[in-house]
Structures are given as structure tokens and as C-alpha cells.
Amino acid sequence: MTPSPTDKVMTVGQLAARSGVAVTALHFYESKGLIHSTRSSGNQRRYPREALRRVAVIKMAQRLGIPLATIHDALKTLPIGRAPTAADWQRLSEQWRQDLTLRIDKLLMLRDQLDGCIGCGCLSLQSCPLRNCDDQLGVQGPGPQLLEPGADPAL
């Protein structure tokens, strides 16, 4: 059943259908405090209509690689009882922009250094910035210390 525009609440099935998010994911979001529901007299979940917009914010943030804990903190800054607005999204996206820029810069640096690591095999050389920055594992012996823990170096 599709809610009418005058409905103030949605069932979990209606929210799932409208948002494209599985019921189990909605239950998970609720268990993490990302969305909230009330209970009907029959103890069924009822979500306010603004939960639909909150789910959209959660999904977009996840697509950007924002951790759920960070999404949770951001959603706590939104007023309860109304859907997030474009201004709310602008404020949230500004908070996340610097972190995203730093992650993009780090990924670009790793991408540009990747060719130097392909084929080396040991992943513990002093020059390997990808797996063993500053050769912290070199004191444990030669070879791929993290890939073969406890392996006999004589083999």
C-alpha cells in the first residue's frame, strides 16, 4: 500500500519501497540511531515521512564513503520532526568535503606510487610506501611479514 500525501507515517515496507532500501537495512539504520520509528498499537514500526529524506541522506553519504558513525553524528545535528532540507544537506556536505578531499589526495598519491610496488614481491622494502611505510616490519625479517605470519624464512 502506497501512503497518501496526507499520511504522517509509513510502515517499514512502505519506507523500503519508497527509498529502495531493504527492510533489513532500515532495521539496521534504526538500531544505529540513524532513523527512528514509533510503534503502533499492534507493536509495528511506523516511520515519520521525514525518515524517507533521512534515508536518502544516509545512502548518499554512504556512496561518498562516509562512515556510518560520521553519518550518525551529522544526523544528530538535524532537527527532529522535519525532513532535511537543501540547506541542511549543504551544511553536511561542507563538513564532509575536507575529509573527502584528503582521502582523494591520498588515493591519488597511492595510485601514482603503485607502479613502483608492482612485482617487488616482498612488500617490506624501505621504499614500499603502500604496505610498510617507514619499513616498520623490516626488523622482523625478510619477506612479506603480514602476508605470511609465522612462515619459516628458510623456505
Buried (B, 14 or more C-beta within 10 A) or exposed (E): EEBEEEEEBBBBEBBBBBBEBEBEBBBBBBEBEBBBBEEEEEEEBBBBBBBBBBBBBBBBBEEBEBEBEBBBEBBEEBEEEEBBEEEBBEBBBEEBEEBEEEEEEEEEEEEEEEEEBEEEEBBBBEEBBEBBEEEEBBEEEEBBBEEEEEEEEEE
